[in-house]
């Protein structure tokens, strides 16, 4: 049922009940007052009759008394009865002659008895004489022949007067009900209109439109409640806007973080997780709303969250994941507690730092230090042994064998230190790149000429294939020469004697591809991605010529990167290693580097 209908029914019902009660009370009161007035008037008329009768002569005849009663009855419009002290009826306006004589003794009538005791007697009863209901009033009369004067008024006349009062009351109630009906309709319509207006504003607020209404709410209780709710909605809206801004800011911060962040509630369900943690823990779908045990398959990480939820323990631990490739994460976990009292944990937060690259760099650094120490110790040991032999006289002074050992090992150390210093300059961006057109045939010939002693020593042959599209390329000639020389030297040292090394260069898709192929044992697949690391050693079964420094491929990768290119290693289908260098066909766009960066101390 609509509010308007309920209001209309309520107002109309209240008005109807009120009017009926009021009408009934008014009707009853009017009837009572009317009866009291009729009784008073009847008593007054009776008193008048008694006084008139009392002024007559002391010995009137029966006929005179009856005539007097008839005359008074006609004047007053009521039945007048004159009763002797002994109860005989001596005059009656309703009876004459024989009827009067035949009337019963009225001395025992109730009104006579009451009048004898109290002075005034008023009763309502049925008259056996005329067989009708009457209202009787009787008074004593100070007259010798008449003891009492009685007036009787038929109740039918009284009922007619009362009926007129009731009709007037009913008409008044009906008219009042019509007015109440109109008033209820107007009131319910106005109230319903106000409620609908407030509901429309509430719906608009629910849809997100918090603009103020053009019209007021009124000054009554409904208006007060509406204004209070309106103020609450706007206050809540401002707080929601603030929370929304904070949430957007938080999401932006979390999305831009390299660290993984996951927040769970007290029940262990994920409430927040950024993209970084999804990538670290390999979470496919959105983890929000799911239990952390269902998502996190790593016991150590799940255990940290469990301890934070159960014991409020804050932990910071490095965790290794058996993924491919393996990952090392630093997991920091803390319990979330309310700021007010600090009691009652509301969840836990975990921050994951990816330490994989850091640990790998640390391992590379350690390996680098160890390899540099080894590479320097080997020639130093040989030089020291030769010097000791010359000093202690076990070898003749100026023995060319020992001098040759010292010279070769000193040259090796010089090359090693030179390569280290060059890598330091490349790392610091201190080597300029001078791009110009280069004739690839000339670069290939210069590298082959420089390595001719090594190639002749091993009886190796070099095949060169230069595509017409790559006869001339844009590059730094000296650095391109160093790239080719290091790759050719690497192939000559690791390929078997009397084998062939193939050099190729071609241009395609806005890039130049330079490849060096040997016929050696090849590179294990697990080492293909690491051969460009400094001093990295492949499988022990592949012997390495001690003449190399172990830094050539690392220099090649840096020089290719300086050109904006890449270096990669692979195995030939027919056996042997294949190194490819891809350089851009036009001048690479490079970030500006510092004009001067000091090289690390050797």
Secondary structure per residue as TSV (DSSP state, phi and psi in degrees):
chain	resnum	aa	ss	phi	psi
A	1	X	-	360.0	134.8
A	2	X	-	-70.1	156.1
A	3	X	H	-61.6	-39.2
A	4	X	H	-61.0	-42.9
A	5	X	H	-64.8	-42.0
A	6	X	H	-64.7	-43.4
A	7	X	H	-62.8	-42.8
A	8	X	H	-61.7	-47.0
A	9	X	H	-63.6	-40.5
A	10	X	H	-65.3	-48.1
A	11	X	H	-64.3	-43.8
A	12	X	H	-65.4	-40.9
A	13	X	H	-63.4	-45.3
A	14	X	H	-61.9	-44.1
A	15	X	H	-64.2	-41.1
A	16	X	H	-63.9	-48.3
A	17	X	H	-61.9	-42.4
A	18	X	H	-63.5	-43.6
A	19	X	H	-67.4	-40.4
A	20	X	H	-63.8	-44.7
A	21	X	H	-62.7	-45.3
A	22	X	H	-64.3	-43.2
A	23	X	H	-62.4	-42.0
A	24	X	H	-63.9	-46.4
A	25	X	H	-62.1	-41.7
A	26	X	H	-65.0	-41.8
A	27	X	H	-62.9	-46.0
A	28	X	H	-64.1	-42.3
A	29	X	H	-64.1	-40.5
A	30	X	H	-64.9	-42.8
A	31	X	H	-63.1	-43.1
A	32	X	H	-63.0	-45.2
A	33	X	H	-64.5	-37.5
A	34	X	H	-65.1	-45.2
A	35	X	H	-61.5	-41.6
A	36	X	H	-64.0	-39.7
A	37	X	H	-66.9	-40.9
A	38	X	H	-63.3	-41.6
A	39	X	H	-63.4	-42.8
A	40	X	H	-63.3	-43.2
A	41	X	H	-65.0	-39.6
A	42	X	H	-65.3	-39.5
A	43	X	H	-65.8	-39.5
A	44	X	H	-65.0	-40.7
A	45	X	H	-66.7	-39.3
A	46	X	H	-62.1	-40.9
A	47	X	H	-64.0	-37.6
A	48	X	H	-64.0	-44.4
A	49	X	H	-60.8	-42.5
A	50	X	H	-62.3	-39.2
A	51	X	H	-69.2	-40.5
A	52	X	H	-63.6	-41.8
A	53	X	H	-67.4	-37.2
A	54	X	H	-65.5	-23.8
A	55	X	T	-85.2	-9.7
A	56	X	S	-72.2	172.6
A	57	X	-	-63.1	161.0
A	58	X	T	-76.6	-12.4
A	59	X	T	-134.7	59.5
A	60	X	-	-75.1	154.9
A	61	X	-	-80.5	167.5
A	62	X	H	-63.7	-38.7
A	63	X	H	-65.5	-39.9
A	64	X	H	-63.7	-41.5
A	65	X	H	-65.4	-41.1
A	66	X	H	-65.9	-39.4
A	67	X	H	-64.8	-40.4
A	68	X	H	-59.4	-42.8
A	69	X	H	-63.6	-39.0
A	70	X	H	-65.0	-42.9
A	71	X	H	-64.4	-46.2
A	72	X	H	-64.5	-37.4
A	73	X	H	-62.3	-40.1
A	74	X	H	-67.4	-39.8
A	75	X	H	-68.4	-39.7
A	76	X	H	-90.7	-16.1
A	77	X	T	71.1	29.3
A	78	X	S	-139.1	165.6
A	79	X	E	-82.0	123.9
A	80	X	E	-110.2	125.9
A	81	X	E	-126.0	128.8
A	82	X	E	-107.0	128.3
A	83	X	E	-122.4	133.1
A	84	X	-	-72.1	162.6
A	85	X	T	-57.5	-29.4
A	86	X	T	-87.2	2.8
A	87	X	S	102.1	-6.9
A	88	X	-	-72.5	144.9
A	89	X	E	-85.1	117.9
A	90	X	E	-106.2	-6.4
A	91	X	E	-167.3	136.4
A	92	X	E	-151.5	130.6
A	93	X	T	-73.2	-13.2
A	94	X	T	-99.6	-9.0
A	95	X	-	-133.1	148.1
A	96	X	-	-135.1	152.1
A	97	X	H	57.2	-118.9
A	98	X	H	-64.7	-35.7
A	99	X	H	-63.1	-38.4
A	100	X	H	-66.3	-40.5
A	101	X	H	-68.8	-29.1
A	102	X	T	-84.8	-4.7
A	103	X	-	-67.6	146.9
A	104	X	-	-68.7	163.5
A	105	X	-	-71.2	128.8
A	106	X	-	-99.9	14.4
A	107	X	T	-69.3	-21.9
A	108	X	T	-101.1	8.1
A	109	X	-	-66.4	145.4
A	110	X	H	-57.0	-43.7
A	111	X	H	-66.0	-33.4
A	112	X	H	-68.6	-44.4
A	113	X	H	-60.9	-42.9
A	114	X	H	-65.7	-43.0
A	115	X	H	-63.5	-36.0
A	116	X	H	-65.1	-34.7
A	117	X	H	-86.6	-40.6
A	118	X	H	-110.6	-12.9
A	119	X	S	98.0	-25.6
A	120	X	E	-140.2	129.0
A	121	X	E	-123.7	123.9
A	122	X	E	-128.6	124.8
A	123	X	E	-143.2	163.7
A	124	X	E	-125.9	127.3
A	125	X	E	-164.0	174.1
A	126	X	E	-88.4	130.6
A	127	X	E	-88.8	121.7
A	128	X	T	-75.9	-15.9
A	129	X	T	-76.0	-51.4
A	130	X	T	-106.1	0.2
A	131	X	T	55.0	54.3
A	132	X	E	-147.4	158.1
A	133	X	E	-81.0	132.3
A	134	X	E	-131.5	158.1
A	135	X	E	-104.9	118.4
A	136	X	E	-105.8	143.3
A	137	X	E	-136.3	127.1
A	138	X	E	-129.5	143.3
A	139	X	E	-139.0	145.7
A	140	X	E	-67.4	151.3
A	141	X	-	-124.7	131.5
A	142	X	-	-86.5	80.8
A	143	X	-	-150.1	145.7
A	144	X	S	-68.5	-38.3
A	145	X	S	-91.5	-21.2
A	146	X	-	-118.8	125.6
A	147	X	-	-98.2	-33.3
A	148	X	E	-140.5	144.7
A	149	X	E	-114.0	130.6
A	150	X	E	-128.4	136.4
A	151	X	E	-117.5	140.9
A	152	X	E	-128.0	131.1
A	153	X	E	-117.8	125.3
A	154	X	E	-61.1	137.6
A	155	X	H	-68.9	-18.9
A	156	X	H	-63.0	-38.7
A	157	X	H	-66.0	-40.5
A	158	X	H	-64.8	-42.4
A	159	X	H	-60.6	-36.7
A	160	X	H	-63.6	-41.4
A	161	X	H	-65.3	-42.5
A	162	X	H	-64.6	-37.3
A	163	X	H	-63.1	-38.4
A	164	X	H	-64.5	-38.7
A	165	X	H	-63.2	-43.9
A	166	X	H	-64.5	-39.5
A	167	X	H	-62.6	-43.8
A	168	X	H	-61.4	-38.3
A	169	X	H	-65.1	-45.0
A	170	X	H	-62.1	-43.0
A	171	X	H	-63.1	-41.8
A	172	X	H	-62.8	-42.6
A	173	X	H	-63.6	-41.3
A	174	X	H	-62.2	-46.5
A	175	X	H	-63.5	-38.9
A	176	X	H	-65.1	-38.1
A	177	X	H	-64.5	-39.3
A	178	X	H	-61.8	-44.7
A	179	X	H	-62.4	-39.9
A	180	X	H	-64.7	-37.9
A	181	X	H	-60.8	-46.8
A	182	X	H	-64.0	-44.3
A	183	X	H	-63.2	-42.1
A	184	X	H	-63.1	-40.9
A	185	X	H	-63.9	-46.2
A	186	X	H	-64.2	-45.3
A	187	X	H	-63.8	-47.2
A	188	X	H	-65.2	-37.2
A	189	X	H	-64.7	-46.2
A	190	X	H	-63.7	-42.9
A	191	X	H	-65.9	-42.3
A	192	X	H	-63.0	-39.2
A	193	X	H	-63.3	-42.2
A	194	X	H	-65.0	-42.4
A	195	X	H	-64.9	-41.1
A	196	X	H	-63.8	-38.3
A	197	X	H	-63.5	-43.2
A	198	X	H	-65.3	-40.4
A	199	X	H	-63.7	-38.9
A	200	X	H	-63.1	-40.9
A	201	X	H	-63.9	-40.9
A	202	X	H	-63.2	-41.4
A	203	X	H	-64.2	-39.3
A	204	X	H	-64.2	-39.2
A	205	X	H	-63.5	-41.6
A	206	X	H	-62.9	-30.2
A	207	X	T	-81.9	-2.3
A	208	X	T	102.5	-4.7
A	209	X	-	-90.3	105.2
A	210	X	-	-102.0	21.4
A	211	X	-	-68.6	146.7
A	212	X	-	-68.8	146.0
A	213	X	-	-70.3	150.6
A	214	X	S	-73.0	-34.0
A	215	X	S	-101.1	154.6
A	216	X	-	-78.9	173.9
A	217	X	-	-96.7	-5.2
A	218	X	-	94.8	172.5
A	219	X	S	-110.0	5.0
A	220	X	S	-86.7	-168.4
A	221	X	H	-64.7	-38.2
A	222	X	H	-63.4	-42.5
A	223	X	H	-62.1	-39.6
A	224	X	H	-63.2	-45.9
A	225	X	H	-63.2	-43.1
A	226	X	H	-62.0	-42.5
A	227	X	H	-65.0	-38.8
A	228	X	H	-63.9	-44.4
A	229	X	H	-65.4	-38.4
A	230	X	H	-62.5	-44.0
A	231	X	H	-63.3	-39.5
A	232	X	H	-64.9	-41.2
A	233	X	H	-63.1	-44.2
A	234	X	H	-68.3	-36.8
A	235	X	H	-64.7	-43.5
A	236	X	H	-64.6	-38.5
A	237	X	H	-62.8	-42.6
A	238	X	H	-64.4	-38.4
A	239	X	H	-68.3	-39.2
A	240	X	H	-64.2	-39.6
A	241	X	H	-61.2	-42.7
A	242	X	H	-64.3	-42.7
A	243	X	H	-63.8	-38.6
A	244	X	H	-63.5	-42.8
A	245	X	H	-63.5	-41.4
A	246	X	H	-65.2	-37.9
A	247	X	H	-66.5	-42.0
A	248	X	H	-62.5	-42.9
A	249	X	H	-62.9	-43.1
A	250	X	H	-63.6	-44.6
A	251	X	H	-61.8	-40.3
A	252	X	H	-64.5	-41.9
A	253	X	H	-64.3	-46.3
A	254	X	H	-64.2	-39.5
A	255	X	H	-66.4	-32.7
A	256	X	H	-85.4	-7.3
A	257	X	-	-77.3	138.5
A	258	X	S	-78.2	-22.7
A	259	X	S	-79.0	147.4
A	260	X	E	-87.0	135.4
A	261	X	E	-127.8	129.6
A	262	X	E	-135.6	134.0
A	263	X	E	-123.1	129.0
A	264	X	E	-119.4	153.0
A	265	X	E	-86.1	-175.1
A	266	X	T	-63.7	-25.6
A	267	X	T	-85.9	-1.0
A	268	X	S	89.8	7.7
A	269	X	B	-89.8	138.7
A	270	X	E	-70.6	127.4
A	271	X	E	-107.9	-21.8
A	272	X	E	-155.7	136.9
A	273	X	E	-157.0	129.3
A	274	X	-	-91.9	176.2
A	275	X	H	-66.7	-31.5
A	276	X	H	-62.9	-43.3
A	277	X	H	-70.0	-31.3
A	278	X	H	-66.3	-36.7
A	279	X	H	-72.3	-40.1
A	280	X	H	-65.2	-42.9
A	281	X	T	-97.3	6.2
A	282	X	T	56.4	49.8
A	283	X	-	-89.6	117.1
A	284	X	-	-71.0	-75.2
A	285	X	S	-80.3	174.3
A	286	X	-	-63.4	127.2
A	287	X	-	-83.5	-7.7
A	288	X	T	-62.3	130.1
A	289	X	T	92.8	-11.8
A	290	X	S	-99.8	159.0
A	291	X	B	-77.2	143.0
A	292	X	H	-65.7	-30.3
A	293	X	H	-65.5	-34.2
A	294	X	H	-68.5	-26.9
A	295	X	H	-98.4	-45.6
A	296	X	-	-89.4	110.9
A	297	X	-	-92.9	9.6
A	298	X	-	-104.3	113.3
A	299	X	H	-57.2	-38.1
A	300	X	H	-67.5	-41.8
A	301	X	H	-68.6	-45.7
A	302	X	H	-61.2	-36.5
A	303	X	H	-65.6	-37.3
A	304	X	H	-63.5	-43.7
A	305	X	H	-63.2	-41.1
A	306	X	H	-62.0	-42.0
A	307	X	H	-68.1	-35.1
A	308	X	H	-67.0	-37.5
A	309	X	H	-73.6	-40.7
A	310	X	H	-81.7	-45.6
A	311	X	H	-110.7	-5.6
A	312	X	-	69.3	22.6
A	313	X	-	-81.7	131.9
A	314	X	-	-96.1	126.0
A	315	X	E	-126.0	152.0
A	316	X	E	-142.2	110.3
A	317	X	E	-145.3	146.1
A	318	X	E	-91.2	129.7
A	319	X	E	-123.1	133.7
A	320	X	E	-102.4	129.2
A	321	X	E	-105.1	133.2
A	322	X	-	-84.3	63.3
A	323	X	-	-104.6	-179.4
A	324	X	S	-123.5	105.7
A	325	X	S	-76.4	163.4
A	326	X	-	-61.8	148.8
A	327	X	E	-124.2	149.1
A	328	X	E	-121.1	119.6
A	329	X	E	-119.0	141.6
A	330	X	E	-100.1	109.6
A	331	X	E	-99.5	121.0
A	332	X	E	-114.9	122.2
A	333	X	E	-123.9	139.0
A	334	X	E	-144.1	146.9
A	335	X	E	-80.4	147.0
A	336	X	E	-98.6	124.9
A	337	X	E	-127.4	149.2
A	338	X	-	-64.0	148.2
A	339	X	T	-74.7	-21.2
A	340	X	T	-68.8	-57.5
A	341	X	T	-117.9	-9.5
A	342	X	-	72.4	10.4
A	343	X	-	-113.8	147.8
A	344	X	S	82.9	98.4
A	345	X	E	-69.9	136.1
A	346	X	E	-104.7	2.8
A	347	X	E	149.6	-161.3
A	348	X	E	-149.2	153.5
A	349	X	E	-126.0	139.9
A	350	X	E	-127.9	134.4
A	351	X	E	-116.9	127.4
A	352	X	E	-111.6	122.7
A	353	X	E	-103.6	127.4
A	354	X	E	-79.5	108.5
A	355	X	-	-99.6	9.4
A	356	X	H	-60.5	-52.5
A	357	X	H	-66.0	-36.7
A	358	X	H	-63.8	-45.5
A	359	X	H	-67.0	-37.0
A	360	X	H	-65.2	-42.7
A	361	X	H	-63.5	-37.6
A	362	X	H	-63.9	-41.4
A	363	X	H	-66.9	-40.1
A	364	X	H	-61.8	-40.8
A	365	X	H	-63.4	-44.2
A	366	X	H	-63.6	-43.4
A	367	X	H	-62.7	-38.3
A	368	X	H	-62.9	-46.6
A	369	X	H	-61.3	-44.1
A	370	X	H	-64.3	-41.4
A	371	X	H	-69.6	-41.0
A	372	X	H	-61.2	-43.7
A	373	X	H	-60.3	-42.4
A	374	X	H	-67.1	-44.9
A	375	X	H	-64.7	-34.0
A	376	X	H	-79.7	-32.7
A	377	X	H	-69.3	-35.3
A	378	X	H	-62.0	-54.3
A	379	X	H	-67.5	-33.5
A	380	X	H	-63.9	-38.3
A	381	X	H	-63.8	-42.8
A	382	X	H	-65.5	-43.5
A	383	X	H	-62.6	-42.9
A	384	X	H	-64.9	-39.6
A	385	X	H	-63.9	-41.8
A	386	X	H	-66.1	-42.0
A	387	X	H	-64.6	-43.2
A	388	X	H	-60.8	-39.0
A	389	X	H	-65.4	-37.1
A	390	X	H	-72.9	-34.7
A	391	X	H	-76.4	-39.0
A	392	X	T	-83.9	2.4
A	393	X	T	81.5	3.5
A	394	X	S	-71.6	-14.0
A	395	X	S	-131.6	144.8
A	396	X	-	-64.6	145.9
A	397	X	T	-61.9	138.1
A	398	X	T	76.5	18.4
A	399	X	-	-60.4	120.4
A	400	X	H	-64.7	-24.7
A	401	X	H	-64.4	-47.0
A	402	X	H	-70.6	-35.4
A	403	X	H	-65.6	-36.0
A	404	X	H	-66.4	-39.7
A	405	X	H	-61.3	-46.1
A	406	X	H	-62.8	-41.6
A	407	X	H	-65.9	-45.7
A	408	X	H	-65.5	-42.1
A	409	X	H	-70.9	-34.8
A	410	X	H	-65.5	-40.1
A	411	X	H	-63.5	-39.9
A	412	X	H	-63.1	-44.4
A	413	X	H	-64.2	-36.7
A	414	X	H	-64.5	-41.7
A	415	X	H	-65.1	-40.6
A	416	X	H	-63.3	-46.7
A	417	X	H	-65.3	-38.9
A	418	X	H	-62.5	-42.6
A	419	X	H	-65.5	-38.5
A	420	X	H	-64.0	-43.7
A	421	X	H	-64.3	-36.3
A	422	X	H	-68.3	-40.7
A	423	X	H	-61.6	-37.9
A	424	X	H	-64.0	-41.3
A	425	X	H	-65.6	-39.4
A	426	X	H	-65.2	-41.2
A	427	X	H	-62.7	-36.9
A	428	X	H	-85.1	-3.5
A	429	X	T	71.0	31.5
A	430	X	-	-98.0	1.5
A	431	X	S	-99.7	116.6
A	432	X	-	-71.5	156.1
A	433	X	-	-113.2	113.6
A	434	X	-	-104.4	94.5
A	435	X	-	-82.9	137.1
A	436	X	E	-162.8	164.2
A	437	X	E	-62.9	131.8
A	438	X	E	-122.5	135.9
A	439	X	E	-86.3	113.2
A	440	X	H	-65.3	-32.4
A	441	X	H	-60.3	-41.2
A	442	X	H	-67.6	-39.8
A	443	X	H	-64.7	-43.4
A	444	X	H	-61.7	-43.7
A	445	X	H	-65.5	-39.1
A	446	X	H	-65.8	-42.4
A	447	X	H	-65.4	-41.9
A	448	X	H	-65.0	-40.0
A	449	X	H	-64.0	-40.9
A	450	X	H	-66.2	-31.5
A	451	X	T	-100.6	14.2
A	452	X	H	-58.5	-41.6
A	453	X	H	-59.2	-44.6
A	454	X	H	-65.1	-42.3
A	455	X	H	-65.3	-41.9
A	456	X	H	-67.5	-36.8
A	457	X	H	-60.2	-38.8
A	458	X	H	-96.6	1.4
A	459	X	T	64.6	35.2
A	460	X	-	-97.6	152.4
A	461	X	E	-118.9	145.1
A	462	X	E	-114.0	123.9
A	463	X	E	-102.9	129.2
A	464	X	E	-115.1	131.5
A	465	X	E	-129.6	111.6
A	466	X	E	-114.6	116.6
A	467	X	-	-70.4	145.8
A	468	X	G	-56.2	-33.7
A	469	X	G	-69.5	-16.0
A	470	X	G	-117.6	22.3
A	471	X	S	-63.6	-34.2
A	472	X	E	-132.6	125.8
A	473	X	E	-126.8	163.4
A	474	X	E	-96.9	113.9
A	475	X	E	-162.5	176.5
A	476	X	-	-86.5	113.5
A	477	X	H	-58.7	-42.8
A	478	X	H	-67.0	-40.5
A	479	X	H	-73.3	-34.6
A	480	X	H	-64.8	-37.2
A	481	X	H	-62.7	-42.9
A	482	X	H	-64.6	-40.1
A	483	X	H	-59.3	-49.7
A	484	X	H	-67.2	-39.1
A	485	X	H	-65.0	-43.7
A	486	X	H	-65.5	-41.2
A	487	X	H	-66.4	-41.5
A	488	X	H	-67.7	-38.6
A	489	X	H	-65.8	-41.6
A	490	X	H	-60.3	-42.7
A	491	X	H	-66.5	-40.1
A	492	X	H	-67.4	-32.5
A	493	X	H	-79.4	-31.5
A	494	X	H	-102.3	-16.4
A	495	X	S	-81.8	152.7
A	496	X	-	-67.3	159.5
A	497	X	T	-63.4	153.7
A	498	X	T	61.0	23.6
A	499	X	-	-99.0	178.4
A	500	X	E	-116.2	137.5
A	501	X	E	-110.7	129.7
A	502	X	E	-108.7	129.0
A	503	X	E	-109.5	128.9
A	504	X	E	-132.4	149.2
A	505	X	E	-148.1	133.9
A	506	X	E	-150.2	159.7
A	507	X	E	-119.8	133.0
A	508	X	E	-160.5	139.3
A	509	X	T	54.7	49.6
A	510	X	T	60.1	29.2
A	511	X	E	-147.5	157.8
A	512	X	E	-111.6	130.6
A	513	X	E	-115.1	118.3
A	514	X	E	-110.3	127.6
A	515	X	E	-127.2	147.0
A	516	X	E	-128.4	121.5
A	517	X	E	-119.0	134.4
A	518	X	-	-120.4	175.9
A	519	X	-	-114.3	30.4
A	520	X	S	-82.0	-163.8
A	521	X	-	-72.4	-9.3
A	522	X	-	83.6	-174.4
A	523	X	-	-124.6	131.9
A	524	X	-	-58.1	145.2
A	525	X	G	-59.3	-33.8
A	526	X	G	-69.5	-16.5
A	527	X	G	-104.3	-3.1
A	528	X	T	-60.8	-35.6
A	529	X	T	-84.1	-4.6
A	530	X	T	-118.7	0.0
A	531	X	T	-67.7	-18.0
A	532	X	T	-90.4	4.3
A	533	X	S	-77.5	154.8
A	534	X	T	-69.7	127.4
A	535	X	T	63.0	15.2
A	536	X	-	-70.3	135.9
A	537	X	-	-110.5	133.2
A	538	X	-	-80.2	-167.4
A	539	X	-	-53.3	139.9
A	540	X	T	-61.4	-24.1
A	541	X	T	-68.9	-15.6
A	542	X	S	-95.1	100.9
A	543	X	-	-66.3	142.4
A	544	X	-	-114.3	131.4
A	545	X	-	-63.5	125.7
A	546	X	T	-65.8	-9.1
A	547	X	T	-70.6	-20.9
A	548	X	S	-81.3	158.8
A	549	X	-	-92.5	-15.6
A	550	X	S	82.1	7.7
A	551	X	-	-115.6	-1.7
A	552	X	H	-61.8	-46.8
A	553	X	H	-67.4	-32.9
A	554	X	H	-64.9	-39.3
A	555	X	H	-65.7	-40.4
A	556	X	H	-57.5	-46.8
A	557	X	H	-62.7	-41.8
A	558	X	H	-66.9	-40.2
A	559	X	H	-67.7	-37.2
A	560	X	H	-65.2	-41.8
A	561	X	H	-64.8	-34.1
A	562	X	H	-61.6	-33.2
A	563	X	T	-79.8	-5.7
A	564	X	T	84.7	20.3
A	565	X	-	-111.8	-168.2
A	566	X	E	-135.9	159.6
A	567	X	E	-126.2	140.4
A	568	X	E	-146.1	154.9
A	569	X	E	-123.8	146.2
A	570	X	E	-153.3	175.3
A	571	X	E	-107.8	137.6
A	572	X	-	-70.3	145.9
A	573	X	T	-57.7	-33.8
A	574	X	T	-92.5	5.5
A	575	X	S	107.8	145.4
A	576	X	S	104.6	172.1
A	577	X	E	-101.3	151.2
A	578	X	E	-132.8	118.4
A	579	X	E	-108.4	131.0
A	580	X	E	-123.4	137.5
A	581	X	E	-119.8	123.5
A	582	X	E	-110.5	120.6
A	583	X	E	-117.9	146.3
A	584	X	E	-66.4	146.3
A	585	X	S	-75.6	-10.0
A	586	X	S	-130.7	176.2
A	587	X	-	-62.7	125.4
A	588	X	-	-72.6	147.5
A	589	X	-	-86.0	115.5
A	590	X	-	-116.8	146.1
A	591	X	-	-68.0	145.5
A	592	X	-	-64.4	136.9
A	593	X	-	-111.4	160.4
A	594	X	-	-60.8	146.7
A	595	X	S	-66.4	-32.4
A	596	X	-	-148.7	122.9
A	597	X	-	-128.6	126.0
A	598	X	-	-69.4	137.1
A	599	X	-	-76.0	151.3
A	600	X	-	-63.7	150.8
A	601	X	-	-64.8	135.9
A	602	X	-	-76.0	360.0
